Amino acid sequence: ESVINLLLPNLAQTLTLAGLALLVMVPVALTLGVLAGIRQGSLLDRLVSFLSIVTTSIPDFASAVFVSALFVFWLNWLPGVSSMSEGFSAVQLVLPLMVLCLFGIGYLARITRASMVEVMQPPYIRTARLKGASTARIVMR
């Protein structure tokens, strides 16, 4: 059978999953990274850094096994199979979305944290703080 005949029917589902993964991953990772970078050395920073390292060090196929074991077999909250052959089902997207987002959130949060730590060091940031600018205003500007 031609590859295009196998690929086209499933392309929409793949694009839906990838788009949802980006919609979840980017805001969560940026928020965690910014919060950890602003409060360098705090408990939140250490927790975000630890979880980021753990999630990026575990490959996707191993994450899938752990997440499946937890949510499918132990808690029995999600279906174990996600073929979506009967049409769109949000419940069937949760498990693949979690697996895709785990690695990406950890990676993006680490990069964002490192960038925030670097950006918060220059003298003009200290000057803005001394002049009374709030941390939120400094970060947003």
Phi and psi in radians as a Rosetta constraint file:
Dihedral C 1 N 2 CA 2 C 2 CIRCULARHARMONIC -1.200 0.35
Dihedral N 2 CA 2 C 2 N 3 CIRCULARHARMONIC 2.492 0.35
Dihedral C 2 N 3 CA 3 C 3 CIRCULARHARMONIC -1.121 0.35
Dihedral N 3 CA 3 C 3 N 4 CIRCULARHARMONIC -0.668 0.35
Dihedral C 3 N 4 CA 4 C 4 CIRCULARHARMONIC -1.088 0.35
Dihedral N 4 CA 4 C 4 N 5 CIRCULARHARMONIC -0.575 0.35
Dihedral C 4 N 5 CA 5 C 5 CIRCULARHARMONIC -1.202 0.35
Dihedral N 5 CA 5 C 5 N 6 CIRCULARHARMONIC -0.514 0.35
Dihedral C 5 N 6 CA 6 C 6 CIRCULARHARMONIC -1.477 0.35
Dihedral N 6 CA 6 C 6 N 7 CIRCULARHARMONIC -0.544 0.35
Dihedral C 6 N 7 CA 7 C 7 CIRCULARHARMONIC -1.379 0.35
Dihedral N 7 CA 7 C 7 N 8 CIRCULARHARMONIC -0.803 0.35
Dihedral C 7 N 8 CA 8 C 8 CIRCULARHARMONIC -1.031 0.35
Dihedral N 8 CA 8 C 8 N 9 CIRCULARHARMONIC -0.759 0.35
Dihedral C 8 N 9 CA 9 C 9 CIRCULARHARMONIC -1.112 0.35
Dihedral N 9 CA 9 C 9 N 10 CIRCULARHARMONIC -0.489 0.35
Dihedral C 9 N 10 CA 10 C 10 CIRCULARHARMONIC -1.716 0.35
Dihedral N 10 CA 10 C 10 N 11 CIRCULARHARMONIC -0.043 0.35
Dihedral C 10 N 11 CA 11 C 11 CIRCULARHARMONIC -1.167 0.35
Dihedral N 11 CA 11 C 11 N 12 CIRCULARHARMONIC -0.692 0.35
Dihedral C 11 N 12 CA 12 C 12 CIRCULARHARMONIC -1.098 0.35
Dihedral N 12 CA 12 C 12 N 13 CIRCULARHARMONIC -0.709 0.35
Dihedral C 12 N 13 CA 13 C 13 CIRCULARHARMONIC -1.162 0.35
Dihedral N 13 CA 13 C 13 N 14 CIRCULARHARMONIC -0.676 0.35
Dihedral C 13 N 14 CA 14 C 14 CIRCULARHARMONIC -1.149 0.35
Dihedral N 14 CA 14 C 14 N 15 CIRCULARHARMONIC -0.766 0.35
Dihedral C 14 N 15 CA 15 C 15 CIRCULARHARMONIC -1.143 0.35
Dihedral N 15 CA 15 C 15 N 16 CIRCULARHARMONIC -0.630 0.35
Dihedral C 15 N 16 CA 16 C 16 CIRCULARHARMONIC -1.112 0.35
Dihedral N 16 CA 16 C 16 N 17 CIRCULARHARMONIC -0.797 0.35
Dihedral C 16 N 17 CA 17 C 17 CIRCULARHARMONIC -1.129 0.35
Dihedral N 17 CA 17 C 17 N 18 CIRCULARHARMONIC -0.752 0.35
Dihedral C 17 N 18 CA 18 C 18 CIRCULARHARMONIC -1.150 0.35
Dihedral N 18 CA 18 C 18 N 19 CIRCULARHARMONIC -0.722 0.35
Dihedral C 18 N 19 CA 19 C 19 CIRCULARHARMONIC -1.141 0.35
Dihedral N 19 CA 19 C 19 N 20 CIRCULARHARMONIC -0.747 0.35
Dihedral C 19 N 20 CA 20 C 20 CIRCULARHARMONIC -1.140 0.35
Dihedral N 20 CA 20 C 20 N 21 CIRCULARHARMONIC -0.651 0.35
Dihedral C 20 N 21 CA 21 C 21 CIRCULARHARMONIC -1.091 0.35
Dihedral N 21 CA 21 C 21 N 22 CIRCULARHARMONIC -0.732 0.35
Dihedral C 21 N 22 CA 22 C 22 CIRCULARHARMONIC -1.155 0.35
Dihedral N 22 CA 22 C 22 N 23 CIRCULARHARMONIC -0.701 0.35
Dihedral C 22 N 23 CA 23 C 23 CIRCULARHARMONIC -1.125 0.35
Dihedral N 23 CA 23 C 23 N 24 CIRCULARHARMONIC -0.540 0.35
Dihedral C 23 N 24 CA 24 C 24 CIRCULARHARMONIC -1.499 0.35
Dihedral N 24 CA 24 C 24 N 25 CIRCULARHARMONIC -0.804 0.35
Dihedral C 24 N 25 CA 25 C 25 CIRCULARHARMONIC -1.146 0.35
Dihedral N 25 CA 25 C 25 N 26 CIRCULARHARMONIC -0.857 0.35
Dihedral C 25 N 26 CA 26 C 26 CIRCULARHARMONIC -1.122 0.35
Dihedral N 26 CA 26 C 26 N 27 CIRCULARHARMONIC -0.906 0.35
Dihedral C 26 N 27 CA 27 C 27 CIRCULARHARMONIC -1.115 0.35
Dihedral N 27 CA 27 C 27 N 28 CIRCULARHARMONIC -0.697 0.35
Dihedral C 27 N 28 CA 28 C 28 CIRCULARHARMONIC -1.138 0.35
Dihedral N 28 CA 28 C 28 N 29 CIRCULARHARMONIC -0.812 0.35
Dihedral C 28 N 29 CA 29 C 29 CIRCULARHARMONIC -1.152 0.35
Dihedral N 29 CA 29 C 29 N 30 CIRCULARHARMONIC -0.746 0.35
Dihedral C 29 N 30 CA 30 C 30 CIRCULARHARMONIC -1.120 0.35
Dihedral N 30 CA 30 C 30 N 31 CIRCULARHARMONIC -0.720 0.35
Dihedral C 30 N 31 CA 31 C 31 CIRCULARHARMONIC -1.106 0.35
Dihedral N 31 CA 31 C 31 N 32 CIRCULARHARMONIC -0.837 0.35
Dihedral C 31 N 32 CA 32 C 32 CIRCULARHARMONIC -1.100 0.35
Dihedral N 32 CA 32 C 32 N 33 CIRCULARHARMONIC -0.744 0.35
Dihedral C 32 N 33 CA 33 C 33 CIRCULARHARMONIC -1.137 0.35
Dihedral N 33 CA 33 C 33 N 34 CIRCULARHARMONIC -0.726 0.35
Dihedral C 33 N 34 CA 34 C 34 CIRCULARHARMONIC -1.167 0.35
Dihedral N 34 CA 34 C 34 N 35 CIRCULARHARMONIC -0.795 0.35
Dihedral C 34 N 35 CA 35 C 35 CIRCULARHARMONIC -1.083 0.35
Dihedral N 35 CA 35 C 35 N 36 CIRCULARHARMONIC -0.703 0.35
Dihedral C 35 N 36 CA 36 C 36 CIRCULARHARMONIC -1.226 0.35
Dihedral N 36 CA 36 C 36 N 37 CIRCULARHARMONIC -0.657 0.35
Dihedral C 36 N 37 CA 37 C 37 CIRCULARHARMONIC -1.233 0.35
Dihedral N 37 CA 37 C 37 N 38 CIRCULARHARMONIC -0.596 0.35
Dihedral C 37 N 38 CA 38 C 38 CIRCULARHARMONIC -1.202 0.35
Dihedral N 38 CA 38 C 38 N 39 CIRCULARHARMONIC -0.715 0.35
Dihedral C 38 N 39 CA 39 C 39 CIRCULARHARMONIC -1.813 0.35
Dihedral N 39 CA 39 C 39 N 40 CIRCULARHARMONIC 1.034 0.35
Dihedral C 39 N 40 CA 40 C 40 CIRCULARHARMONIC -1.028 0.35
Dihedral N 40 CA 40 C 40 N 41 CIRCULARHARMONIC 2.257 0.35
Dihedral C 40 N 41 CA 41 C 41 CIRCULARHARMONIC 1.527 0.35
Dihedral N 41 CA 41 C 41 N 42 CIRCULARHARMONIC -0.101 0.35
Dihedral C 41 N 42 CA 42 C 42 CIRCULARHARMONIC -1.378 0.35
Dihedral N 42 CA 42 C 42 N 43 CIRCULARHARMONIC 3.033 0.35
Dihedral C 42 N 43 CA 43 C 43 CIRCULARHARMONIC -1.080 0.35
Dihedral N 43 CA 43 C 43 N 44 CIRCULARHARMONIC -0.713 0.35
Dihedral C 43 N 44 CA 44 C 44 CIRCULARHARMONIC -1.081 0.35
Dihedral N 44 CA 44 C 44 N 45 CIRCULARHARMONIC -0.750 0.35
Dihedral C 44 N 45 CA 45 C 45 CIRCULARHARMONIC -1.064 0.35
Dihedral N 45 CA 45 C 45 N 46 CIRCULARHARMONIC -0.798 0.35
Dihedral C 45 N 46 CA 46 C 46 CIRCULARHARMONIC -1.166 0.35
Dihedral N 46 CA 46 C 46 N 47 CIRCULARHARMONIC -0.676 0.35
Dihedral C 46 N 47 CA 47 C 47 CIRCULARHARMONIC -1.152 0.35
Dihedral N 47 CA 47 C 47 N 48 CIRCULARHARMONIC -0.812 0.35
Dihedral C 47 N 48 CA 48 C 48 CIRCULARHARMONIC -1.106 0.35
Dihedral N 48 CA 48 C 48 N 49 CIRCULARHARMONIC -0.737 0.35
Dihedral C 48 N 49 CA 49 C 49 CIRCULARHARMONIC -1.111 0.35
Dihedral N 49 CA 49 C 49 N 50 CIRCULARHARMONIC -0.767 0.35
Dihedral C 49 N 50 CA 50 C 50 CIRCULARHARMONIC -1.098 0.35
Dihedral N 50 CA 50 C 50 N 51 CIRCULARHARMONIC -0.857 0.35
Dihedral C 50 N 51 CA 51 C 51 CIRCULARHARMONIC -1.131 0.35
Dihedral N 51 CA 51 C 51 N 52 CIRCULARHARMONIC -0.601 0.35
Dihedral C 51 N 52 CA 52 C 52 CIRCULARHARMONIC -1.146 0.35
Dihedral N 52 CA 52 C 52 N 53 CIRCULARHARMONIC -0.748 0.35
Dihedral C 52 N 53 CA 53 C 53 CIRCULARHARMONIC -1.146 0.35
Dihedral N 53 CA 53 C 53 N 54 CIRCULARHARMONIC -0.719 0.35
Dihedral C 53 N 54 CA 54 C 54 CIRCULARHARMONIC -1.116 0.35
Dihedral N 54 CA 54 C 54 N 55 CIRCULARHARMONIC -0.814 0.35
Dihedral C 54 N 55 CA 55 C 55 CIRCULARHARMONIC -1.229 0.35
Dihedral N 55 CA 55 C 55 N 56 CIRCULARHARMONIC -0.553 0.35
Dihedral C 55 N 56 CA 56 C 56 CIRCULARHARMONIC -1.408 0.35
Dihedral N 56 CA 56 C 56 N 57 CIRCULARHARMONIC -0.369 0.35
Dihedral C 56 N 57 CA 57 C 57 CIRCULARHARMONIC -1.457 0.35
Dihedral N 57 CA 57 C 57 N 58 CIRCULARHARMONIC -0.312 0.35
Dihedral C 57 N 58 CA 58 C 58 CIRCULARHARMONIC -1.626 0.35
Dihedral N 58 CA 58 C 58 N 59 CIRCULARHARMONIC 2.173 0.35
Dihedral C 58 N 59 CA 59 C 59 CIRCULARHARMONIC -1.144 0.35
Dihedral N 59 CA 59 C 59 N 60 CIRCULARHARMONIC 2.785 0.35
Dihedral C 59 N 60 CA 60 C 60 CIRCULARHARMONIC -1.029 0.35
Dihedral N 60 CA 60 C 60 N 61 CIRCULARHARMONIC -0.703 0.35
Dihedral C 60 N 61 CA 61 C 61 CIRCULARHARMONIC -1.165 0.35
Dihedral N 61 CA 61 C 61 N 62 CIRCULARHARMONIC -0.559 0.35
Dihedral C 61 N 62 CA 62 C 62 CIRCULARHARMONIC -1.318 0.35
Dihedral N 62 CA 62 C 62 N 63 CIRCULARHARMONIC -0.662 0.35
Dihedral C 62 N 63 CA 63 C 63 CIRCULARHARMONIC -1.053 0.35
Dihedral N 63 CA 63 C 63 N 64 CIRCULARHARMONIC -0.695 0.35
Dihedral C 63 N 64 CA 64 C 64 CIRCULARHARMONIC -1.071 0.35
Dihedral N 64 CA 64 C 64 N 65 CIRCULARHARMONIC -0.679 0.35
Dihedral C 64 N 65 CA 65 C 65 CIRCULARHARMONIC -1.173 0.35
Dihedral N 65 CA 65 C 65 N 66 CIRCULARHARMONIC -0.788 0.35
Dihedral C 65 N 66 CA 66 C 66 CIRCULARHARMONIC -1.123 0.35
Dihedral N 66 CA 66 C 66 N 67 CIRCULARHARMONIC -0.814 0.35
Dihedral C 66 N 67 CA 67 C 67 CIRCULARHARMONIC -1.154 0.35
Dihedral N 67 CA 67 C 67 N 68 CIRCULARHARMONIC -0.697 0.35
Dihedral C 67 N 68 CA 68 C 68 CIRCULARHARMONIC -1.120 0.35
Dihedral N 68 CA 68 C 68 N 69 CIRCULARHARMONIC -0.770 0.35
Dihedral C 68 N 69 CA 69 C 69 CIRCULARHARMONIC -1.055 0.35
Dihedral N 69 CA 69 C 69 N 70 CIRCULARHARMONIC -0.703 0.35
Dihedral C 69 N 70 CA 70 C 70 CIRCULARHARMONIC -1.257 0.35
Dihedral N 70 CA 70 C 70 N 71 CIRCULARHARMONIC -0.974 0.35
Dihedral C 70 N 71 CA 71 C 71 CIRCULARHARMONIC -1.534 0.35
Dihedral N 71 CA 71 C 71 N 72 CIRCULARHARMONIC -0.375 0.35
Dihedral C 71 N 72 CA 72 C 72 CIRCULARHARMONIC -1.691 0.35
Dihedral N 72 CA 72 C 72 N 73 CIRCULARHARMONIC -0.882 0.35
Dihedral C 72 N 73 CA 73 C 73 CIRCULARHARMONIC -1.593 0.35
Dihedral N 73 CA 73 C 73 N 74 CIRCULARHARMONIC -0.746 0.35
Dihedral C 73 N 74 CA 74 C 74 CIRCULARHARMONIC -1.437 0.35
Dihedral N 74 CA 74 C 74 N 75 CIRCULARHARMONIC -0.914 0.35
Dihedral C 74 N 75 CA 75 C 75 CIRCULARHARMONIC -1.527 0.35
Dihedral N 75 CA 75 C 75 N 76 CIRCULARHARMONIC -0.396 0.35
Dihedral C 75 N 76 CA 76 C 76 CIRCULARHARMONIC 1.019 0.35
Dihedral N 76 CA 76 C 76 N 77 CIRCULARHARMONIC 0.722 0.35
Dihedral C 76 N 77 CA 77 C 77 CIRCULARHARMONIC -1.669 0.35
Dihedral N 77 CA 77 C 77 N 78 CIRCULARHARMONIC -0.512 0.35
Dihedral C 77 N 78 CA 78 C 78 CIRCULARHARMONIC -2.164 0.35
Dihedral N 78 CA 78 C 78 N 79 CIRCULARHARMONIC 2.691 0.35
Dihedral C 78 N 79 CA 79 C 79 CIRCULARHARMONIC -1.264 0.35
Dihedral N 79 CA 79 C 79 N 80 CIRCULARHARMONIC 2.574 0.35
Dihedral C 79 N 80 CA 80 C 80 CIRCULARHARMONIC -1.424 0.35
Dihedral N 80 CA 80 C 80 N 81 CIRCULARHARMONIC -0.311 0.35
Dihedral C 80 N 81 CA 81 C 81 CIRCULARHARMONIC -2.050 0.35
Dihedral N 81 CA 81 C 81 N 82 CIRCULARHARMONIC 2.418 0.35
Dihedral C 81 N 82 CA 82 C 82 CIRCULARHARMONIC -2.325 0.35
Dihedral N 82 CA 82 C 82 N 83 CIRCULARHARMONIC 1.226 0.35
Dihedral C 82 N 83 CA 83 C 83 CIRCULARHARMONIC -1.495 0.35
Dihedral N 83 CA 83 C 83 N 84 CIRCULARHARMONIC -0.479 0.35
Dihedral C 83 N 84 CA 84 C 84 CIRCULARHARMONIC 0.926 0.35
Dihedral N 84 CA 84 C 84 N 85 CIRCULARHARMONIC 0.543 0.35
Dihedral C 84 N 85 CA 85 C 85 CIRCULARHARMONIC -1.295 0.35
Dihedral N 85 CA 85 C 85 N 86 CIRCULARHARMONIC -0.385 0.35
Dihedral C 85 N 86 CA 86 C 86 CIRCULARHARMONIC -1.547 0.35
Dihedral N 86 CA 86 C 86 N 87 CIRCULARHARMONIC 0.007 0.35
Dihedral C 86 N 87 CA 87 C 87 CIRCULARHARMONIC 2.152 0.35
Dihedral N 87 CA 87 C 87 N 88 CIRCULARHARMONIC -3.018 0.35
Dihedral C 87 N 88 CA 88 C 88 CIRCULARHARMONIC -1.232 0.35
Dihedral N 88 CA 88 C 88 N 89 CIRCULARHARMONIC 2.325 0.35
Dihedral C 88 N 89 CA 89 C 89 CIRCULARHARMONIC -2.478 0.35
Dihedral N 89 CA 89 C 89 N 90 CIRCULARHARMONIC 2.009 0.35
Dihedral C 89 N 90 CA 90 C 90 CIRCULARHARMONIC -1.126 0.35
Dihedral N 90 CA 90 C 90 N 91 CIRCULARHARMONIC -0.597 0.35
Dihedral C 90 N 91 CA 91 C 91 CIRCULARHARMONIC -1.114 0.35
Dihedral N 91 CA 91 C 91 N 92 CIRCULARHARMONIC -0.626 0.35
Dihedral C 91 N 92 CA 92 C 92 CIRCULARHARMONIC -1.317 0.35
Dihedral N 92 CA 92 C 92 N 93 CIRCULARHARMONIC -0.246 0.35
Dihedral C 92 N 93 CA 93 C 93 CIRCULARHARMONIC -1.533 0.35
Dihedral N 93 CA 93 C 93 N 94 CIRCULARHARMONIC -0.303 0.35
Dihedral C 93 N 94 CA 94 C 94 CIRCULARHARMONIC -1.085 0.35
Dihedral N 94 CA 94 C 94 N 95 CIRCULARHARMONIC -0.849 0.35
Dihedral C 94 N 95 CA 95 C 95 CIRCULARHARMONIC -1.119 0.35
Dihedral N 95 CA 95 C 95 N 96 CIRCULARHARMONIC -0.889 0.35
Dihedral C 95 N 96 CA 96 C 96 CIRCULARHARMONIC -1.103 0.35
Dihedral N 96 CA 96 C 96 N 97 CIRCULARHARMONIC -0.587 0.35
Dihedral C 96 N 97 CA 97 C 97 CIRCULARHARMONIC -1.145 0.35
Dihedral N 97 CA 97 C 97 N 98 CIRCULARHARMONIC -0.725 0.35
Dihedral C 97 N 98 CA 98 C 98 CIRCULARHARMONIC -1.065 0.35
Dihedral N 98 CA 98 C 98 N 99 CIRCULARHARMONIC -0.785 0.35
Dihedral C 98 N 99 CA 99 C 99 CIRCULARHARMONIC -1.131 0.35
Dihedral N 99 CA 99 C 99 N 100 CIRCULARHARMONIC -0.747 0.35
Dihedral C 99 N 100 CA 100 C 100 CIRCULARHARMONIC -1.155 0.35
Dihedral N 100 CA 100 C 100 N 101 CIRCULARHARMONIC -0.670 0.35
Dihedral C 100 N 101 CA 101 C 101 CIRCULARHARMONIC -1.349 0.35
Dihedral N 101 CA 101 C 101 N 102 CIRCULARHARMONIC -0.499 0.35
Dihedral C 101 N 102 CA 102 C 102 CIRCULARHARMONIC -0.990 0.35
Dihedral N 102 CA 102 C 102 N 103 CIRCULARHARMONIC -0.927 0.35
Dihedral C 102 N 103 CA 103 C 103 CIRCULARHARMONIC -1.149 0.35
Dihedral N 103 CA 103 C 103 N 104 CIRCULARHARMONIC -0.817 0.35
Dihedral C 103 N 104 CA 104 C 104 CIRCULARHARMONIC -1.123 0.35
Dihedral N 104 CA 104 C 104 N 105 CIRCULARHARMONIC -0.705 0.35
Dihedral C 104 N 105 CA 105 C 105 CIRCULARHARMONIC -1.121 0.35
Dihedral N 105 CA 105 C 105 N 106 CIRCULARHARMONIC -0.778 0.35
Dihedral C 105 N 106 CA 106 C 106 CIRCULARHARMONIC -1.072 0.35
Dihedral N 106 CA 106 C 106 N 107 CIRCULARHARMONIC -0.769 0.35
Dihedral C 106 N 107 CA 107 C 107 CIRCULARHARMONIC -1.154 0.35
Dihedral N 107 CA 107 C 107 N 108 CIRCULARHARMONIC -0.870 0.35
Dihedral C 107 N 108 CA 108 C 108 CIRCULARHARMONIC -1.153 0.35
Dihedral N 108 CA 108 C 108 N 109 CIRCULARHARMONIC -0.627 0.35
Dihedral C 108 N 109 CA 109 C 109 CIRCULARHARMONIC -1.144 0.35
Dihedral N 109 CA 109 C 109 N 110 CIRCULARHARMONIC -0.683 0.35
Dihedral C 109 N 110 CA 110 C 110 CIRCULARHARMONIC -1.140 0.35
Dihedral N 110 CA 110 C 110 N 111 CIRCULARHARMONIC -0.745 0.35
Dihedral C 110 N 111 CA 111 C 111 CIRCULARHARMONIC -1.150 0.35
Dihedral N 111 CA 111 C 111 N 112 CIRCULARHARMONIC -0.761 0.35
Dihedral C 111 N 112 CA 112 C 112 CIRCULARHARMONIC -1.126 0.35
Dihedral N 112 CA 112 C 112 N 113 CIRCULARHARMONIC -0.725 0.35
Dihedral C 112 N 113 CA 113 C 113 CIRCULARHARMONIC -1.070 0.35
Dihedral N 113 CA 113 C 113 N 114 CIRCULARHARMONIC -0.812 0.35
Dihedral C 113 N 114 CA 114 C 114 CIRCULARHARMONIC -1.080 0.35
Dihedral N 114 CA 114 C 114 N 115 CIRCULARHARMONIC -0.686 0.35
Dihedral C 114 N 115 CA 115 C 115 CIRCULARHARMONIC -1.172 0.35
Dihedral N 115 CA 115 C 115 N 116 CIRCULARHARMONIC -0.713 0.35
Dihedral C 115 N 116 CA 116 C 116 CIRCULARHARMONIC -1.154 0.35
Dihedral N 116 CA 116 C 116 N 117 CIRCULARHARMONIC -0.699 0.35
Dihedral C 116 N 117 CA 117 C 117 CIRCULARHARMONIC -1.075 0.35
Dihedral N 117 CA 117 C 117 N 118 CIRCULARHARMONIC -0.737 0.35
Dihedral C 117 N 118 CA 118 C 118 CIRCULARHARMONIC -1.180 0.35
Dihedral N 118 CA 118 C 118 N 119 CIRCULARHARMONIC -0.714 0.35
Dihedral C 118 N 119 CA 119 C 119 CIRCULARHARMONIC -1.241 0.35
Dihedral N 119 CA 119 C 119 N 120 CIRCULARHARMONIC -0.521 0.35
Dihedral C 119 N 120 CA 120 C 120 CIRCULARHARMONIC -1.418 0.35
Dihedral N 120 CA 120 C 120 N 121 CIRCULARHARMONIC 0.008 0.35
Dihedral C 120 N 121 CA 121 C 121 CIRCULARHARMONIC -1.571 0.35
Dihedral N 121 CA 121 C 121 N 122 CIRCULARHARMONIC -0.521 0.35
Dihedral C 121 N 122 CA 122 C 122 CIRCULARHARMONIC -1.063 0.35
Dihedral N 122 CA 122 C 122 N 123 CIRCULARHARMONIC 2.764 0.35
Dihedral C 122 N 123 CA 123 C 123 CIRCULARHARMONIC -1.052 0.35
Dihedral N 123 CA 123 C 123 N 124 CIRCULARHARMONIC -0.568 0.35
Dihedral C 123 N 124 CA 124 C 124 CIRCULARHARMONIC -1.174 0.35
Dihedral N 124 CA 124 C 124 N 125 CIRCULARHARMONIC -0.443 0.35
Dihedral C 124 N 125 CA 125 C 125 CIRCULARHARMONIC -1.246 0.35
Dihedral N 125 CA 125 C 125 N 126 CIRCULARHARMONIC -0.768 0.35
Dihedral C 125 N 126 CA 126 C 126 CIRCULARHARMONIC -1.095 0.35
Dihedral N 126 CA 126 C 126 N 127 CIRCULARHARMONIC -0.675 0.35
Dihedral C 126 N 127 CA 127 C 127 CIRCULARHARMONIC -1.115 0.35
Dihedral N 127 CA 127 C 127 N 128 CIRCULARHARMONIC -0.745 0.35
Dihedral C 127 N 128 CA 128 C 128 CIRCULARHARMONIC -1.096 0.35
Dihedral N 128 CA 128 C 128 N 129 CIRCULARHARMONIC -0.690 0.35
Dihedral C 128 N 129 CA 129 C 129 CIRCULARHARMONIC -1.145 0.35
Dihedral N 129 CA 129 C 129 N 130 CIRCULARHARMONIC -0.739 0.35
Dihedral C 129 N 130 CA 130 C 130 CIRCULARHARMONIC -1.145 0.35
Dihedral N 130 CA 130 C 130 N 131 CIRCULARHARMONIC -0.501 0.35
Dihedral C 130 N 131 CA 131 C 131 CIRCULARHARMONIC -1.444 0.35
Dihedral N 131 CA 131 C 131 N 132 CIRCULARHARMONIC -0.027 0.35
Dihedral C 131 N 132 CA 132 C 132 CIRCULARHARMONIC 1.789 0.35
Dihedral N 132 CA 132 C 132 N 133 CIRCULARHARMONIC 0.114 0.35
Dihedral C 132 N 133 CA 133 C 133 CIRCULARHARMONIC -1.234 0.35
Dihedral N 133 CA 133 C 133 N 134 CIRCULARHARMONIC 2.377 0.35
Dihedral C 133 N 134 CA 134 C 134 CIRCULARHARMONIC -1.296 0.35
Dihedral N 134 CA 134 C 134 N 135 CIRCULARHARMONIC 2.790 0.35
Dihedral C 134 N 135 CA 135 C 135 CIRCULARHARMONIC -1.076 0.35
Dihedral N 135 CA 135 C 135 N 136 CIRCULARHARMONIC -0.704 0.35
Dihedral C 135 N 136 CA 136 C 136 CIRCULARHARMONIC -1.075 0.35
Dihedral N 136 CA 136 C 136 N 137 CIRCULARHARMONIC -0.716 0.35
Dihedral C 136 N 137 CA 137 C 137 CIRCULARHARMONIC -1.173 0.35
Dihedral N 137 CA 137 C 137 N 138 CIRCULARHARMONIC -0.704 0.35
Dihedral C 137 N 138 CA 138 C 138 CIRCULARHARMONIC -1.107 0.35
Dihedral N 138 CA 138 C 138 N 139 CIRCULARHARMONIC -0.786 0.35
Dihedral C 138 N 139 CA 139 C 139 CIRCULARHARMONIC -1.173 0.35
Dihedral N 139 CA 139 C 139 N 140 CIRCULARHARMONIC -0.748 0.35
Dihedral C 139 N 140 CA 140 C 140 CIRCULARHARMONIC -1.216 0.35
Dihedral N 140 CA 140 C 140 N 141 CIRCULARHARMONIC -0.545 0.35
